[in-house]
Amino acid sequence: MEQQKSVVALNGDIVSYSQLLAEDHDSTRAIVETFQQLVTGHISANNGTLVNFVGDNFMAVFSNVSEALQTAISVTSEIERRDPRISSSEKVRFRMGLDSGEVSIADQQYYGDVLNIAARIQSMAKAGGICVSGKVYRNLDEPALRFRSIGKNKLKNIPELVEIFEFVDFPSDETNVTGSSGLDLESPTIAVLPIHIKNASNLVAEAADILRQELVHRLTAVPQLTVVNAKSEVGQEQGLTAARYYIETGVHQHGDRVRVFATLFDVTTMNIVKSYKWFVAADGLVELSESLAEDVARSIEVELIVGEPAGLYAELDDPQAIEKIYLGWYHLRSDIREGWSQALELFGQVADSHPDQPYGHVLSAFANWIGAANGWSPNLDEALLRAQQQARKAREDGDPTGMSQAIEGAVYMSQGRHHEALAAIEQLEITRPTCDVTYGLEGSIRRYLGQWEKSVELLDTAMRLTGVNKPWYPTVKACSLFIGKQIEEAMTVAEVVLEYQPKNLEAHVVLAAAQTELGMSRRAKATIKAINEKFPAVDVVEWLDKNPYTDIDRVKYWKDALSKTIAASG
């Protein structure tokens, strides 16, 4: 007799099982058998039912989300501890996927879409990683566990798009990845693809390989850049899913000359960010490999780490000043008071040492405005006045970055002079169409005016234009989405921001309100508790009132959500 039952399905699959068997059959089989016992033991301990365990894949079902997820976490963590192999590339690891829904049970066999979806979600996880469906995520009432959305995905043989969340509470050092794989806000990830070689002699082919090795080496040395070394076809596929950017290189020989090219792509938009091309003597490629790789790496550092205006800093012709600018940007991106203070000091030194150049002044203006906007400056009005004065000085000195005018607009915004701010910013979209700050600031202004759809559009443009997704942009986007009552999306964006900036007050405030609106009372209380612990001097309702929002009704809606959870928290 057929029986219907609501379950949480957990699917696990050993990564690169066939490859491991081919390399060391006996050792792999022995280890896998041990892990089969480990897996079945954890399933039983968490009241689950093993549906099947065939070769490198298992399927289990549970009556609730907590027990299923605990099994996945426990198995993954214990495998990391118990695998006797030394090399991370040889580790036996599972990918895990979870979904919830109805199954049919007949003759002790389980049937249903939930099993298929769990298996498809499993395939989206990193090696040693766990992914869950939106249905599973919404049923979790455990604020200590951190996830990030990897968006709505089309799964094989599944007609509807499925939202997938990645578990991020433990590290997973995937093969060939320096640092963490996947996309994040602070560390852009770039995959270096296998080199294309055409009509090349053995000498040129060897030189091409040296060029690629040099490029990987140079990029790995760039601070805050995560490098995926995609050496094989398999690695290439992993690189493209793990990295936002990838660089394609090639050498084409024409007689005694070689055409060398490199192209940097943004995977999210499939746009070319930067391209490079040289013609060199065939017998000189080895000798030039180091300098060519250095040129590409330095250019990529500017594009992806420092930002679009950074290339202009070379006009200072002062290595020490340029180093201070780079270091200042590094500290400023930390988005904490201490980092801001260090950046302000460094930018001020550049302004003092080069009083007739715009760069130190415009960066000091930006830092002063950031300090005012975040409440880090001891005197708000004085900080805004300094920002305005320094921006005007930079503009008088011929500021080529366009940031000076943007900062003047930002100052107007902070003063509640929204229309003056818009007038300053909108002109920049014409004169500086590739400056991310232009769109980010206008997005922020539109947010205060209640124009949330336009705000989100502008912020998405800002994030596409910058090589680093500056946390400020997604933070403002989360606010705009909440104002527009796009609650689930607002919550997801806020969670991603907090993963990288756990002291971001604005993201906390959005998250608490969104969790309240979605009925996640336990999570909302935990978020309010976190706010109280991290920001003991802040009254979040009063803090909202201090922001220059013009739409009182939308702010009231936000405050009411927060007040509800604050009252429930006692």
MARBALUM-58119 format. One line per field, with one value per residue (C-alpha): residue number from 1; residue in one letter; x, z, y negated. Coordinates in steps of 0.5 Angstrom, whole numbers. Layout:
n = c(NUM  ...)
res = c(A  ...)
X = c(X  ...)
Z = c(Z  ...)
Y = c(Y  ...)
end
This chain:
n = c(1  2  3  4  5  6  7  8  9  10  11  12  13  14  15  16  17  18  19  20  21  22  23  24  25  26  27  28  29  30  31  32  33  34  35  36  37  38  39  40  41  42  43  44  45  46  47  48  49  50  51  52  53  54  55  56  57  58  59  60  61  62  63  64  65  66  67  68  69  70  71  72  73  74  75  76  77  78  79  80  81  82  83  84  85  86  87  88  89  90  91  92  93  94  95  96  97  98  99  100  101  102  103  104  105  106  107  108  109  110  111  112  113  114  115  116  117  118  119  120  121  122  123  124  125  126  127  128  129  130  131  132  133  134  135  136  137  138  139  140  141  142  143  144  145  146  147  148  149  150  151  152  153  154  155  156  157  158  159  160  161  162  163  164  165  166  167  168  169  170  171  172  173  174  175  176  177  178  179  180  181  182  183  184  185  186  187  188  189  190  191  192  193  194  195  196  197  198  199  200  201  202  203  204  205  206  207  208  209  210  211  212  213  214  215  216  217  218  219  220  221  222  223  224  225  226  227  228  229  230  231  232  233  234  235  236  237  238  239  240  241  242  243  244  245  246  247  248  249  250  251  252  253  254  255  256  257  258  259  260  261  262  263  264  265  266  267  268  269  270  271  272  273  274  275  276  277  278  279  280  281  282  283  284  285  286  287  288  289  290  291  292  293  294  295  296  297  298  299  300  301  302  303  304  305  306  307  308  309  310  311  312  313  314  315  316  317  318  319  320  321  322  323  324  325  326  327  328  329  330  331  332  333  334  335  336  337  338  339  340  341  342  343  344  345  346  347  348  349  350  351  352  353  354  355  356  357  358  359  360  361  362  363  364  365  366  367  368  369  370  371  372  373  374  375  376  377  378  379  380  381  382  383  384  385  386  387  388  389  390  391  392  393  394  395  396  397  398  399  400  401  402  403  404  405  406  407  408  409  410  411  412  413  414  415  416  417  418  419  420  421  422  423  424  425  426  427  428  429  430  431  432  433  434  435  436  437  438  439  440  441  442  443  444  445  446  447  448  449  450  451  452  453  454  455  456  457  458  459  460  461  462  463  464  465  466  467  468  469  470  471  472  473  474  475  476  477  478  479  480  481  482  483  484  485  486  487  488  489  490  491  492  493  494  495  496  497  498  499  500  501  502  503  504  505  506  507  508  509  510  511  512  513  514  515  516  517  518  519  520  521  522  523  524  525  526  527  528  529  530  531  532  533  534  535  536  537  538  539  540  541  542  543  544  545  546  547  548  549  550  551  552  553  554  555  556  557  558  559  560  561  562  563  564  565  566  567  568  569  570)
res = c(M  E  Q  Q  K  S  V  V  A  L  N  G  D  I  V  S  Y  S  Q  L  L  A  E  D  H  D  S  T  R  A  I  V  E  T  F  Q  Q  L  V  T  G  H  I  S  A  N  N  G  T  L  V  N  F  V  G  D  N  F  M  A  V  F  S  N  V  S  E  A  L  Q  T  A  I  S  V  T  S  E  I  E  R  R  D  P  R  I  S  S  S  E  K  V  R  F  R  M  G  L  D  S  G  E  V  S  I  A  D  Q  Q  Y  Y  G  D  V  L  N  I  A  A  R  I  Q  S  M  A  K  A  G  G  I  C  V  S  G  K  V  Y  R  N  L  D  E  P  A  L  R  F  R  S  I  G  K  N  K  L  K  N  I  P  E  L  V  E  I  F  E  F  V  D  F  P  S  D  E  T  N  V  T  G  S  S  G  L  D  L  E  S  P  T  I  A  V  L  P  I  H  I  K  N  A  S  N  L  V  A  E  A  A  D  I  L  R  Q  E  L  V  H  R  L  T  A  V  P  Q  L  T  V  V  N  A  K  S  E  V  G  Q  E  Q  G  L  T  A  A  R  Y  Y  I  E  T  G  V  H  Q  H  G  D  R  V  R  V  F  A  T  L  F  D  V  T  T  M  N  I  V  K  S  Y  K  W  F  V  A  A  D  G  L  V  E  L  S  E  S  L  A  E  D  V  A  R  S  I  E  V  E  L  I  V  G  E  P  A  G  L  Y  A  E  L  D  D  P  Q  A  I  E  K  I  Y  L  G  W  Y  H  L  R  S  D  I  R  E  G  W  S  Q  A  L  E  L  F  G  Q  V  A  D  S  H  P  D  Q  P  Y  G  H  V  L  S  A  F  A  N  W  I  G  A  A  N  G  W  S  P  N  L  D  E  A  L  L  R  A  Q  Q  Q  A  R  K  A  R  E  D  G  D  P  T  G  M  S  Q  A  I  E  G  A  V  Y  M  S  Q  G  R  H  H  E  A  L  A  A  I  E  Q  L  E  I  T  R  P  T  C  D  V  T  Y  G  L  E  G  S  I  R  R  Y  L  G  Q  W  E  K  S  V  E  L  L  D  T  A  M  R  L  T  G  V  N  K  P  W  Y  P  T  V  K  A  C  S  L  F  I  G  K  Q  I  E  E  A  M  T  V  A  E  V  V  L  E  Y  Q  P  K  N  L  E  A  H  V  V  L  A  A  A  Q  T  E  L  G  M  S  R  R  A  K  A  T  I  K  A  I  N  E  K  F  P  A  V  D  V  V  E  W  L  D  K  N  P  Y  T  D  I  D  R  V  K  Y  W  K  D  A  L  S  K  T  I  A  A  S  G)
X = c(0  3  4  5  10  13  20  27  31  39  43  51  56  63  67  71  70  72  78  80  79  83  89  89  83  85  86  80  75  78  77  70  68  70  66  60  60  61  55  50  52  50  44  41  44  39  33  34  33  38  34  40  48  50  58  59  52  47  40  37  30  29  22  25  30  34  36  38  42  46  47  50  54  57  59  62  66  68  71  75  78  79  81  88  91  95  94  88  87  87  82  75  70  62  58  51  44  37  30  24  17  12  15  11  13  11  15  20  22  22  19  18  21  24  29  31  31  36  40  41  42  48  51  51  55  63  67  66  60  53  47  40  33  29  24  29  32  25  24  31  30  37  40  47  48  50  48  48  44  47  40  35  37  35  36  36  29  26  21  21  27  30  33  39  43  50  52  58  59  66  71  72  79  77  83  87  83  87  83  76  72  66  64  64  64  71  75  74  76  79  80  86  84  89  93  91  97  96  101  107  113  116  120  114  109  114  115  107  107  112  108  102  105  108  101  98  104  104  96  97  101  96  92  85  85  83  86  83  88  84  89  85  78  75  79  76  69  70  74  68  63  67  70  66  72  76  82  84  91  93  99  99  106  107  113  119  113  108  102  100  94  90  83  79  72  66  62  56  55  60  63  70  73  80  84  92  96  103  107  114  120  119  126  124  118  121  125  119  114  116  115  108  105  107  104  97  97  98  93  88  90  88  81  79  82  83  78  77  80  86  90  90  94  100  100  103  110  111  111  111  104  101  103  99  93  93  94  89  84  85  84  77  75  75  69  70  72  79  80  77  81  88  85  84  91  94  90  91  99  98  94  100  105  102  98  97  95  87  88  90  84  79  81  81  74  71  74  71  64  65  66  60  55  57  57  65  67  66  63  58  57  65  66  61  64  71  69  66  72  77  72  72  79  80  75  79  86  83  80  80  76  70  69  70  63  60  62  59  53  54  54  48  45  47  44  38  38  36  35  41  45  41  43  50  50  46  51  56  53  54  61  63  59  64  65  61  61  56  51  52  51  45  42  43  39  33  33  32  26  23  24  26  26  30  35  36  37  43  46  46  50  55  56  57  62  66  71  70  63  64  59  56  52  49  47  44  40  38  35  32  29  26  23  20  17  21  22  26  30  32  34  38  42  43  45  51  53  54  57  63  62  59  59  55  49  45  45  43  37  34  35  32  26  26  26  20  16  17  15  22  21  27  32  29  30  37  39  36  40  47  45  45  51  55  52  50  49  45  37  35  29  32  37  32  29  36  37  34  28  23  17  15  10  15  20  14  13  20  20  14  17  23  19  15  21  24  18  18  25  24)
Z = c(0  -2  3  3  8  9  9  9  4  4  -2  -1  -7  -7  -11  -16  -14  -21  -21  -14  -16  -22  -18  -12  -13  -6  -2  -4  -3  4  6  2  6  13  11  9  16  19  14  16  24  23  20  25  31  28  27  19  15  9  3  -1  -1  -8  -9  -8  -7  -1  0  7  9  16  19  20  18  24  24  17  17  23  20  14  18  22  17  13  19  21  14  15  21  20  12  13  7  7  0  0  -7  -5  0  0  0  0  -3  0  -2  2  0  3  1  0  -2  -4  0  -3  -2  3  -4  -4  -10  -11  -14  -7  -8  -15  -13  -7  -12  -16  -11  -8  -15  -14  -8  -7  -5  2  2  3  0  1  -2  0  3  7  9  11  16  20  26  28  28  29  23  17  10  3  -3  -9  -13  -17  -21  -27  -25  -30  -31  -26  -29  -24  -22  -15  -10  -7  0  1  8  10  17  16  11  5  2  -5  -10  -13  -10  -6  0  0  -7  -9  -10  -4  -3  0  -5  -12  -15  -22  -25  -30  -35  -39  -45  -52  -56  -64  -69  -64  -64  -58  -56  -56  -53  -47  -46  -46  -40  -37  -38  -35  -29  -28  -29  -23  -19  -20  -19  -13  -10  -10  -4  -3  -10  -10  -15  -18  -22  -27  -30  -33  -37  -30  -27  -32  -30  -23  -24  -28  -23  -17  -20  -22  -27  -31  -35  -42  -45  -51  -56  -64  -67  -74  -77  -72  -69  -63  -62  -54  -52  -45  -44  -37  -37  -32  -31  -28  -34  -40  -41  -43  -37  -40  -46  -47  -54  -55  -61  -59  -62  -62  -58  -53  -50  -44  -43  -43  -39  -33  -35  -39  -33  -29  -33  -33  -26  -24  -29  -26  -19  -21  -24  -19  -12  -12  -17  -24  -21  -19  -25  -25  -19  -23  -25  -18  -20  -13  -11  -3  -4  -9  -4  2  -3  -4  3  5  0  4  11  8  5  12  14  21  25  26  19  17  22  19  12  13  16  10  5  9  9  1  1  5  1  -6  -4  -12  -14  -13  -11  -4  -3  -6  -2  4  2  1  8  12  8  10  17  18  14  19  25  26  26  33  30  24  21  22  18  12  12  11  6  2  2  0  -5  -8  -7  -11  -17  -17  -18  -24  -21  -27  -22  -22  -15  -12  -15  -13  -6  -6  -8  -2  3  0  1  9  10  7  1  -4  -10  -10  -9  -15  -19  -17  -18  -25  -29  -27  -31  -37  -35  -31  -34  -32  -24  -20  -14  -19  -19  -12  -9  -13  -11  -4  -5  -9  -3  2  -3  -3  -10  -9  -16  -19  -13  -14  -21  -20  -14  -19  -24  -19  -17  -24  -25  -19  -19  -12  -9  -4  2  2  -5  -3  4  1  -4  2  5  -2  -2  5  3  -3  1  -2  4  3  -2  3  8  3  1  9  11  5  7  15  13  11  15  22  25  19  23  17  15  22  22  15  17  24  21  15  20  24  17  15  22  24  31  34  29  29  37  36  31  36  41  37  35  43  44  38  39  46  45  39  39  33  32  34  29  23  25  24  17  12  9  6  6  13  12  9  15  20  17  18  25  27  25  29  35  35  36  41  45  44  46  53)
Y = c(0  -7  -12  -19  -23  -30  -29  -33  -30  -30  -28  -27  -25  -24  -29  -27  -19  -16  -20  -18  -11  -11  -14  -10  -4  0  -6  -10  -4  -3  -10  -10  -4  -7  -14  -10  -7  -14  -17  -12  -13  -20  -19  -14  -18  -24  -20  -19  -14  -12  -11  -8  -9  -7  -7  -15  -17  -17  -19  -20  -23  -26  -29  -36  -41  -41  -34  -33  -39  -37  -31  -34  -39  -33  -28  -34  -36  -29  -27  -33  -31  -24  -23  -21  -24  -30  -33  -37  -35  -28  -29  -25  -30  -30  -35  -36  -38  -39  -40  -39  -36  -30  -23  -17  -10  -4  3  -1  -5  -12  -17  -24  -30  -32  -27  -29  -37  -35  -31  -37  -42  -38  -38  -46  -45  -46  -41  -40  -44  -44  -48  -48  -50  -56  -52  -49  -55  -58  -53  -54  -57  -57  -64  -62  -58  -63  -62  -66  -66  -64  -66  -62  -57  -52  -45  -39  -36  -41  -46  -52  -56  -54  -59  -56  -58  -56  -54  -58  -57  -53  -53  -49  -49  -47  -44  -50  -55  -60  -63  -62  -60  -63  -70  -75  -83  -84  -79  -78  -71  -70  -64  -63  -59  -54  -58  -57  -55  -56  -54  -54  -51  -47  -53  -57  -52  -52  -59  -60  -55  -59  -66  -63  -60  -67  -70  -66  -67  -75  -75  -70  -76  -81  -83  -81  -77  -70  -66  -60  -56  -52  -47  -42  -42  -40  -45  -50  -48  -49  -56  -59  -57  -59  -66  -72  -74  -69  -71  -68  -68  -65  -65  -65  -64  -67  -65  -68  -73  -71  -74  -74  -76  -76  -78  -79  -77  -79  -72  -75  -80  -77  -83  -84  -88  -89  -86  -86  -84  -84  -82  -79  -75  -68  -67  -72  -70  -66  -73  -77  -72  -76  -83  -81  -77  -83  -88  -84  -83  -90  -92  -87  -90  -97  -94  -89  -92  -99  -101  -105  -112  -109  -108  -116  -116  -115  -122  -124  -121  -119  -112  -113  -117  -112  -107  -111  -111  -104  -103  -108  -104  -98  -100  -104  -98  -95  -99  -100  -106  -104  -103  -109  -113  -110  -112  -119  -120  -117  -121  -127  -126  -125  -132  -135  -133  -134  -141  -142  -136  -134  -126  -127  -132  -128  -122  -126  -129  -122  -119  -125  -124  -117  -118  -123  -118  -113  -117  -116  -123  -127  -133  -131  -138  -140  -133  -135  -142  -139  -134  -140  -144  -139  -137  -144  -144  -138  -140  -147  -143  -139  -133  -128  -122  -126  -124  -131  -133  -126  -128  -135  -131  -127  -132  -135  -129  -128  -135  -133  -137  -132  -136  -140  -133  -130  -136  -135  -127  -127  -131  -126  -121  -125  -127  -120  -115  -109  -112  -107  -112  -117  -111  -109  -116  -117  -110  -112  -119  -116  -111  -117  -120  -113  -111  -104  -101  -107  -106  -99  -100  -105  -101  -95  -99  -101  -94  -92  -98  -97  -91  -90  -90  -95  -93  -100  -99  -92  -95  -101  -96  -92  -98  -100  -93  -93  -100  -97  -91  -86  -83  -76  -79  -85  -80  -76  -82  -84  -77  -77  -84  -82  -75  -80  -86  -83  -90  -94  -97  -99  -91  -89  -94  -91  -84  -85  -88  -83  -77  -80  -81  -74  -71  -69  -72  -68  -70  -77  -77  -74  -80  -85  -82  -82  -90  -91  -87  -91  -98  -99  -106  -106  -106  -103  -107  -114  -112  -111  -118  -121  -118  -124  -120  -124  -118  -118  -112  -108  -109  -108  -101  -100  -103  -99  -92  -94  -96  -89  -85  -90  -89  -82  -81  -84)
end
